[in-house]
Amino acid sequence: MKRILSLILMICGLASAAYAQDRLVTHRFIRDKVTEGYFQQKTGTTIPLDDYCINATEAKTWLHLVENMLPAEPGRMPWWSELVPIPKVLPCNEYYDPACQADYESYGACGSWLYQPGFNVYFNSFNRQRLGGTTNPLWNPSAALGAEYCATPPVTQQSAMALRSVVKSNLDSALKMQPFPVPASSPDSAGIPASSASTFAATESVWSGALNRCGVWQCNNTVGTSVWMSISGSFTAPVAKTYYIGVGADNLFELYIDGLLIAAMNNPDNVQEDAFLLWHILPVTLTAGSHTIELRARNTQTGPASLGCEVYNNTPSELGNAASEDDLKLLFTSQSYRGGSICRTPVKIILSNYTSDGNMSAEYGGISYQMPAHEIVELEYAPGNYFTLHTATAFFELYVNVYVDGAWYSSYLVNGTSSTHIPIPTNVNSGITIEVSN
């Protein structure tokens, strides 16, 4: 008996010295990883400071984990690679909105598609195959909706595409929402003023499919058609290998892993409806350990909007044969952001006054902003509006240059004392700069 105990302790001890992937780990090692912030310990629990190996029951009791990664065999102790922390929600830097479930009948109507390695980031070239057939509700809303919204999507980029143009109805009837206050203990409500922490959640979608399962958007959908919304988080890859990331959005998106652009349909001049009519499952090779993920999306039309992402620790065969969410080993899901916050990337308007006379102001959205000489004023963009530039200077003429998304847009030559209307385009991606000089 002593020999058996000594052997177990020795095996556990091997993992205490390094991030061994296929070793048992001790209570002491787990305590150290909690201290480092790798694991989140459940409130009111105590992890012993000893060198006994942790078992699956203890792991579930003490730690916040992706529990379907733990061994299914009764009595078997988990390997280090099976102890996977739950993903973390990263807070918004500056602007945020309440986040709601966002679903619609057309989302994923053309099915879920598994891409082969080597796909182009901007989907200019790829090879893919349909996942889960046409009837699995985990990957398809319904066969009827598939017949309504699309013919056969291309297996390769060169194939012909036949998708029905989606006419969006009023968002109020498309999104299913109900008020839901964020609990005071919610990590996402930390540091948020009480007036902003009261957010929304939603009932379960009436439509099936992946984007309807995990889609999220700003609750009242009042951000307009020029603003990028985003979610950020971190998740843990248990071992170094190829993982699969499912993504979709209505209707532009950019997906980043560890700050690198992995996939994008982000051209507002060439909006592709298969960004949301299809669920895109992409192979991504990751090292073992923690990784950051960010999904940005923009809706260029009025009506329903959504962004969604899931990270799977499944093989392609497991994904195709999955019958329920319990069969998905989710390392990350955007569903977690419902009832929390979604980040807003503000489109900035920069007013630059390079004159030597400070008697200048700009009226925008019914509010007047002073423009001191040699200073910069930042405003938030409201699509379709226009500026009224009021000048009263000693100079007879002033030069006004307008740049949209870094490119020249228009120029004006105005009198020293005048009111000039400057129209602003409705389609802006990153920002507007208005420069005034003499």
C-alpha positions as CSV (number, residue, x, y, z in Angstrom):
1,M,0.0,0.0,0.0
2,K,2.8,2.4,0.8
3,R,4.5,1.6,-2.5
4,I,1.3,2.4,-4.4
5,L,0.8,5.7,-2.5
6,S,4.4,6.7,-3.1
7,L,4.1,5.9,-6.8
8,I,0.9,8.1,-7.0
9,L,2.7,11.0,-5.2
10,M,5.7,10.6,-7.5
11,I,3.5,10.8,-10.6
12,C,1.6,13.8,-9.3
13,G,4.9,15.5,-8.4
14,L,6.1,15.3,-12.0
15,A,3.5,17.9,-13.0
16,S,4.3,20.2,-10.2
17,A,7.6,21.2,-11.8
18,A,6.2,22.2,-15.2
19,Y,3.1,22.5,-17.3
20,A,3.0,18.8,-18.1
21,Q,0.0,18.0,-20.3
22,D,-0.6,14.3,-19.6
23,R,0.2,14.0,-15.9
24,L,-1.8,14.0,-12.8
25,V,-1.5,17.1,-10.7
26,T,-1.5,17.7,-6.9
27,H,-3.6,19.8,-4.7
28,R,-0.5,21.9,-4.0
29,F,0.0,22.5,-7.8
30,I,-3.7,23.5,-8.2
31,R,-3.3,26.0,-5.3
32,D,-0.3,27.5,-7.0
33,K,-2.2,27.9,-10.3
34,V,-5.1,29.6,-8.4
35,T,-2.6,32.0,-6.9
36,E,-1.2,32.7,-10.4
37,G,-4.7,33.4,-11.7
38,Y,-4.8,30.4,-14.1
39,F,-7.8,28.9,-12.3
40,Q,-10.7,30.6,-10.6
41,Q,-11.6,29.0,-7.3
42,K,-15.2,28.7,-6.2
43,T,-16.3,30.8,-3.3
44,G,-16.3,29.1,0.1
45,T,-14.1,26.2,-0.9
46,T,-10.7,25.2,0.5
47,I,-8.0,23.4,-1.5
48,P,-5.7,21.3,0.8
49,L,-2.0,22.1,0.8
50,D,-0.7,18.6,0.2
51,D,0.7,16.4,-2.5
52,Y,-2.3,14.1,-3.1
53,C,-3.6,14.1,-6.7
54,I,-6.8,16.0,-7.4
55,N,-9.8,13.9,-8.6
56,A,-12.7,14.9,-10.8
57,T,-15.1,15.4,-8.0
58,E,-12.7,17.7,-6.2
59,A,-12.0,19.6,-9.4
60,K,-15.7,20.2,-10.0
61,T,-16.2,21.3,-6.4
62,W,-13.3,23.7,-6.1
63,L,-12.7,25.2,-9.6
64,H,-14.6,26.9,-12.3
65,L,-13.9,24.6,-15.2
66,V,-15.1,23.5,-18.6
67,E,-16.6,20.4,-17.0
68,N,-17.3,18.3,-20.0
69,M,-13.5,18.2,-20.5
70,L,-13.2,16.1,-17.3
71,P,-13.0,12.3,-17.6
72,A,-16.3,10.6,-18.1
73,E,-15.0,7.3,-16.6
74,P,-16.1,6.9,-12.9
75,G,-13.2,7.2,-10.5
76,R,-10.6,8.2,-13.0
77,M,-8.4,11.1,-12.0
78,P,-8.1,14.0,-14.6
79,W,-5.0,14.6,-16.5
80,W,-3.6,18.1,-16.5
81,S,-4.9,18.6,-20.1
82,E,-8.4,17.9,-18.9
83,L,-8.4,20.6,-16.3
84,V,-9.5,23.5,-18.5
85,P,-10.4,26.9,-16.9
86,I,-13.6,28.6,-18.0
87,P,-13.0,31.5,-20.5
88,K,-12.7,35.0,-19.1
89,V,-14.6,38.0,-20.2
90,L,-12.3,40.9,-20.9
91,P,-13.8,44.4,-20.0
92,C,-14.4,47.1,-22.5
93,N,-11.8,49.9,-22.6
94,E,-14.1,52.8,-22.8
95,Y,-17.5,52.5,-24.5
96,Y,-20.0,49.6,-23.9
97,D,-23.6,48.8,-24.1
98,P,-25.9,46.2,-22.6
99,A,-25.7,42.9,-24.5
100,C,-28.7,40.8,-25.5
101,Q,-29.4,37.6,-27.4
102,A,-29.6,38.4,-31.1
103,D,-31.3,35.8,-33.4
104,Y,-33.1,35.7,-36.7
105,E,-34.6,33.1,-39.0
106,S,-32.0,33.5,-41.7
107,Y,-29.0,33.1,-39.4
108,G,-27.2,30.0,-40.5
109,A,-30.0,29.0,-42.9
110,C,-27.4,27.8,-45.4
111,G,-25.8,25.5,-42.8
112,S,-22.5,25.1,-41.0
113,W,-19.3,24.6,-43.1
114,L,-16.0,23.2,-42.0
115,Y,-13.0,24.8,-43.7
116,Q,-9.8,23.0,-44.7
117,P,-6.4,24.4,-43.5
118,G,-4.9,27.0,-45.9
119,F,-8.1,29.2,-46.2
120,N,-7.5,32.8,-47.1
121,V,-8.1,35.3,-44.2
122,Y,-10.5,37.3,-46.4
123,F,-12.2,34.2,-47.9
124,N,-10.8,34.9,-51.3
125,S,-9.9,31.2,-51.6
126,F,-10.9,28.2,-49.6
127,N,-12.1,24.6,-49.5
128,R,-14.9,23.6,-47.2
129,Q,-17.5,20.9,-46.7
130,R,-20.9,21.0,-45.0
131,L,-21.1,19.8,-41.4
132,G,-24.0,17.9,-39.9
133,G,-26.0,17.5,-43.0
134,T,-29.1,19.6,-43.6
135,T,-31.3,18.4,-40.7
136,N,-29.1,18.6,-37.6
137,P,-30.7,21.5,-35.6
138,L,-27.3,22.0,-33.8
139,W,-26.0,23.3,-37.1
140,N,-29.1,24.3,-39.1
141,P,-32.2,26.4,-38.4
142,S,-34.4,24.1,-40.6
143,A,-34.5,22.6,-44.0
144,A,-37.4,24.8,-44.9
145,L,-35.4,28.0,-44.1
146,G,-32.5,26.6,-46.0
147,A,-34.6,26.2,-49.1
148,E,-36.0,29.7,-48.6
149,Y,-32.8,31.6,-48.2
150,C,-30.2,29.7,-50.2
151,A,-29.3,27.3,-53.0
152,T,-26.1,25.3,-52.6
153,P,-23.3,27.5,-51.2
154,P,-19.9,27.0,-52.8
155,V,-17.5,24.3,-51.7
156,T,-14.7,26.3,-53.2
157,Q,-14.3,30.0,-53.7
158,Q,-14.5,29.6,-57.4
159,S,-18.0,27.9,-57.3
160,A,-21.1,29.8,-58.1
161,M,-23.1,31.3,-55.2
162,A,-26.9,31.5,-55.2
163,L,-28.1,33.2,-52.0
164,R,-31.4,35.0,-51.6
165,S,-31.1,38.6,-50.7
166,V,-32.4,39.0,-47.1
167,V,-35.0,41.6,-46.5
168,K,-34.8,42.5,-42.9
169,S,-38.0,43.2,-40.9
170,N,-38.4,45.4,-37.9
171,L,-35.9,44.5,-35.3
172,D,-38.4,44.5,-32.5
173,S,-40.1,41.5,-34.0
174,A,-36.8,39.8,-34.8
175,L,-35.0,39.9,-31.5
176,K,-36.5,38.2,-28.4
177,M,-35.5,40.2,-25.3
178,Q,-36.6,40.7,-21.7
179,P,-35.2,42.8,-18.9
180,F,-32.6,41.1,-16.7
181,P,-30.5,42.9,-14.0
182,V,-26.9,41.9,-13.8
183,P,-26.2,40.4,-10.3
184,A,-23.9,42.6,-8.1
185,S,-21.4,39.7,-8.0
186,S,-21.1,39.5,-11.8
187,P,-17.5,40.1,-12.9
188,D,-18.8,42.1,-15.9
189,S,-20.5,44.6,-13.7
190,A,-17.4,45.4,-11.7
191,G,-16.5,49.1,-12.0
192,I,-19.6,49.9,-14.1
193,P,-21.9,52.7,-12.7
194,A,-25.2,51.4,-11.4
195,S,-27.1,53.2,-14.2
196,S,-25.1,51.3,-16.8
197,A,-25.0,47.9,-15.1
198,S,-28.7,47.2,-15.5
199,T,-28.6,45.2,-18.7
200,F,-30.7,42.7,-20.5
201,A,-30.8,39.0,-21.3
202,A,-33.1,37.0,-23.5
203,T,-35.2,33.9,-23.7
204,E,-33.9,30.9,-25.7
205,S,-34.0,31.4,-29.4
206,V,-37.0,30.1,-31.3
207,W,-34.7,29.2,-34.2
208,S,-31.9,26.6,-34.1
209,G,-28.4,26.8,-35.6
210,A,-25.1,28.0,-34.2
211,L,-25.4,31.8,-34.6
212,N,-28.9,31.8,-33.1
213,R,-27.4,29.7,-30.2
214,C,-24.6,32.2,-29.3
215,G,-25.4,35.4,-31.1
216,V,-25.3,38.7,-29.2
217,W,-25.7,42.4,-29.9
218,Q,-26.5,45.7,-28.3
219,C,-30.0,45.3,-26.7
220,N,-31.9,48.2,-28.3
221,N,-29.8,48.1,-31.6
222,T,-29.5,51.8,-31.6
223,V,-25.8,52.0,-32.6
224,G,-26.6,52.7,-36.2
225,T,-24.9,51.2,-39.3
226,S,-21.4,52.7,-39.0
227,V,-20.3,51.5,-35.6
228,W,-18.2,48.4,-34.9
229,M,-19.3,46.3,-31.9
230,S,-17.0,43.8,-30.2
231,I,-16.5,41.2,-27.5
232,S,-13.1,40.2,-26.1
233,G,-12.1,37.3,-23.8
234,S,-9.5,34.7,-23.1
235,F,-9.7,30.9,-23.1
236,T,-7.3,28.0,-22.5
237,A,-6.1,25.5,-25.0
238,P,-5.3,22.4,-23.1
239,V,-2.7,21.0,-25.5
240,A,-0.9,22.2,-28.6
241,K,-3.0,21.2,-31.6
242,T,-5.5,22.3,-34.2
243,Y,-8.8,23.7,-32.7
244,Y,-11.9,24.7,-34.6
245,I,-13.5,28.2,-34.3
246,G,-17.0,28.8,-35.4
247,V,-17.9,32.4,-36.4
248,G,-20.7,34.4,-38.0
249,A,-22.1,37.9,-38.0
250,D,-24.7,40.2,-39.5
251,N,-23.1,41.4,-41.6
252,L,-19.4,42.4,-41.4
253,F,-16.9,40.8,-39.0
254,E,-13.2,40.5,-38.0
255,L,-11.9,37.7,-35.8
256,Y,-8.6,38.1,-33.9
257,I,-6.7,35.4,-31.9
258,D,-3.9,36.7,-29.8
259,G,-4.1,40.0,-31.7
260,L,-3.7,38.5,-35.1
261,L,-6.4,38.7,-37.7
262,I,-7.6,35.1,-38.4
263,A,-10.7,35.7,-40.6
264,A,-12.6,38.7,-42.0
265,M,-15.5,39.7,-44.1
266,N,-15.1,43.4,-43.5
267,N,-15.5,45.3,-46.8
268,P,-18.6,47.6,-46.5
269,D,-18.5,48.1,-50.3
270,N,-18.9,44.3,-50.9
271,V,-21.1,43.0,-48.1
272,Q,-21.5,39.3,-48.2
273,E,-24.6,37.9,-46.8
274,D,-23.0,34.5,-46.3
275,A,-21.3,36.1,-43.3
276,F,-24.5,35.2,-41.4
277,L,-26.3,32.8,-43.8
278,L,-23.5,30.4,-43.2
279,W,-21.7,29.3,-39.9
280,H,-18.0,29.3,-40.7
281,I,-15.9,26.7,-38.8
282,L,-12.2,27.4,-39.2
283,P,-9.1,25.3,-38.2
284,V,-6.6,27.3,-36.1
285,T,-3.4,25.8,-34.7
286,L,-2.8,26.9,-31.1
287,T,-0.1,26.4,-28.5
288,A,-1.1,25.0,-25.1
289,G,-2.0,27.7,-22.6
290,S,-4.1,31.0,-22.5
291,H,-5.1,32.8,-25.7
292,T,-7.1,36.0,-26.3
293,I,-10.0,36.3,-28.7
294,E,-11.8,39.3,-30.1
295,L,-14.7,39.4,-32.5
296,R,-15.7,42.7,-34.1
297,A,-18.8,43.2,-36.2
298,R,-20.7,45.9,-37.9
299,N,-24.2,45.9,-39.3
300,T,-24.4,48.0,-42.4
301,Q,-28.2,47.8,-42.8
302,T,-31.1,48.6,-40.5
303,G,-32.8,45.7,-38.9
304,P,-31.5,42.5,-37.1
305,A,-27.8,42.4,-36.2
306,S,-25.6,39.8,-34.4
307,L,-22.1,38.5,-33.8
308,G,-21.3,35.1,-32.6
309,C,-18.3,32.9,-32.0
310,E,-17.5,29.4,-30.5
311,V,-14.2,27.6,-29.9
312,Y,-14.4,23.8,-30.1
313,N,-12.1,21.3,-28.6
314,N,-13.6,18.6,-30.8
315,T,-12.5,16.7,-33.8
316,P,-14.3,17.3,-37.1
317,S,-16.0,13.9,-36.7
318,E,-17.2,14.8,-33.2
319,L,-18.6,18.1,-34.5
320,G,-20.4,16.5,-37.4
321,N,-21.9,13.8,-35.1
322,A,-22.8,16.1,-32.2
323,A,-26.5,15.8,-31.3
324,S,-26.7,18.4,-28.6
325,E,-24.7,21.2,-27.0
326,D,-23.5,18.7,-24.4
327,D,-21.5,17.1,-27.1
328,L,-19.6,20.3,-27.8
329,K,-16.4,20.8,-25.8
330,L,-16.7,24.6,-25.8
331,L,-13.6,26.5,-24.7
332,F,-15.3,29.8,-25.5
333,T,-18.7,31.0,-26.5
334,S,-20.1,34.5,-27.1
335,Q,-23.3,33.3,-25.5
336,S,-21.6,34.1,-22.2
337,Y,-21.9,37.8,-23.0
338,R,-25.7,37.9,-22.9
339,G,-26.8,39.8,-19.9
340,G,-23.4,41.5,-19.7
341,S,-21.8,44.1,-21.9
342,I,-20.8,44.4,-25.5
343,C,-18.0,46.9,-26.4
344,R,-18.6,49.7,-28.8
345,T,-15.8,51.1,-31.0
346,P,-16.7,54.8,-31.4
347,V,-16.2,56.4,-34.8
348,K,-14.4,59.6,-34.0
349,I,-14.7,63.0,-35.5
350,I,-11.5,65.1,-35.0
351,L,-11.8,68.9,-35.3
352,S,-8.3,70.4,-35.8
353,N,-8.1,74.2,-35.6
354,Y,-4.7,75.4,-37.0
355,T,-5.6,79.1,-37.2
356,S,-4.0,81.6,-34.9
357,D,-7.4,83.0,-34.0
358,G,-9.6,81.0,-31.7
359,N,-12.9,82.6,-32.5
360,M,-14.4,79.4,-34.0
361,S,-17.0,76.8,-33.2
362,A,-18.7,73.9,-34.8
363,E,-22.4,73.0,-34.4
364,Y,-23.1,69.3,-34.7
365,G,-26.3,67.5,-33.6
366,G,-27.7,70.6,-32.1
367,I,-24.7,71.1,-29.8
368,S,-22.1,73.8,-30.3
369,Y,-18.4,73.0,-29.7
370,Q,-15.7,75.6,-29.2
371,M,-12.6,75.1,-31.2
372,P,-9.6,76.8,-29.5
373,A,-6.7,77.7,-31.8
374,H,-4.1,75.0,-32.2
375,E,-6.2,72.5,-30.4
376,I,-8.1,69.3,-31.2
377,V,-11.7,68.5,-30.3
378,E,-13.0,64.9,-30.5
379,L,-16.7,64.1,-31.1
380,E,-18.7,60.9,-31.7
381,Y,-19.9,60.4,-35.2
382,A,-23.7,60.3,-35.9
383,P,-24.4,59.0,-39.5
384,G,-26.1,61.3,-41.9
385,N,-25.6,64.5,-39.9
386,Y,-23.7,67.6,-41.0
387,F,-21.5,70.3,-39.4
388,T,-22.1,74.0,-39.4
389,L,-18.7,75.6,-39.0
390,H,-19.0,79.1,-37.5
391,T,-15.9,81.3,-38.1
392,A,-15.2,84.8,-36.9
393,T,-11.5,85.5,-37.4
394,A,-9.2,88.2,-38.5
395,F,-8.4,86.2,-41.6
396,F,-10.2,86.9,-44.8
397,E,-10.1,83.3,-46.0
398,L,-9.9,79.9,-44.2
399,Y,-9.2,76.5,-45.7
400,V,-11.2,73.5,-44.6
401,N,-10.2,70.0,-45.5
402,V,-12.4,67.0,-44.7
403,Y,-10.8,63.4,-44.5
404,V,-12.9,60.3,-44.2
405,D,-11.2,57.1,-43.0
406,G,-7.9,58.7,-43.6
407,A,-8.6,59.7,-47.3
408,W,-9.4,63.2,-48.6
409,Y,-13.1,63.7,-49.0
410,S,-13.8,67.4,-49.7
411,S,-12.4,70.9,-49.3
412,Y,-13.9,74.3,-48.6
413,L,-12.7,77.9,-48.9
414,V,-14.6,80.0,-46.4
415,N,-14.7,83.6,-45.5
416,G,-13.2,84.7,-42.2
417,T,-16.7,85.4,-40.8
418,S,-19.3,82.9,-42.0
419,S,-21.4,79.8,-41.3
420,T,-20.5,76.9,-43.5
421,H,-22.5,73.6,-43.8
422,I,-20.3,70.6,-44.2
423,P,-22.2,67.4,-45.1
424,I,-20.9,64.1,-43.6
425,P,-21.2,60.8,-45.4
426,T,-23.3,58.0,-44.0
427,N,-20.7,55.3,-44.6
428,V,-17.8,55.8,-42.3
429,N,-15.5,53.0,-40.9
430,S,-12.9,54.5,-38.7
431,G,-13.3,58.3,-38.4
432,I,-13.5,61.8,-39.9
433,T,-11.0,64.6,-39.6
434,I,-11.9,68.2,-40.2
435,E,-8.9,70.5,-40.5
436,V,-9.1,74.3,-40.5
437,S,-6.2,76.5,-41.3
438,N,-5.4,79.9,-42.6
